[in-house]
Every structure is written in structure tokens, then in C-alpha cells.
């Protein structure tokens, strides 16, 4: 993933110029604890399947 804005970002004097960087990330399931993911009752944010 590329993080940052092209060409050093904005020209606003209060924002420091920066470079774009390639960053890596590890995506983990949520909630992180396996027992919580598998055994807790689904909440209002859970996807309901019929």
C-alpha cells in the first residue's frame, strides 16, 4: 500500500512536506480472540444469514 500524498502533499505552510512510502500490513480477524469470534452471540453489527 502507498501511504502519503503525491508531490509532497499540500502546499499549506502548517503541514510539513513528506514523501510517499510503501507500507506493509497484516490483517487479522476481529475480534482477535478466537473464542470470542466463535462462541459469543452475534450482535447488531453481525451479518445475519438466513
C-alpha positions, -999 to 999 in steps of 0.1 A, spaced: 0 0 0 13 35 -7 9 59 22 10 97 18 1 122 -8 19 127 -41 43 155 -47 50 162 -10 13 167 -1 -4 200 4 12 235 0 -2 247 33 26 262 54 14 244 86 19 209 70 54 195 67 63 182 32 66 144 31 73 115 7 51 87 -2 61 54 14 53 18 6 40 1 38 31 -34 46 2 -45 69 -10 -77 85 -48 -80 85 -62 -100 114 -98 -112 121 -119 -93 145 -124 -98 173 -88 -110 178 -96 -137 203 -107 -170 186 -130 -180 215 -148 -147 212 -152 -150 174 -165 -185 175 -187 -187 207 -201 -153 215 -237 -145 205 -239 -123 174 -246 -86 180 -264 -60 160 -233 -54 139 -230 -91 129 -241 -101 94 -273 -121 96 -276 -151 73 -309 -169 67 
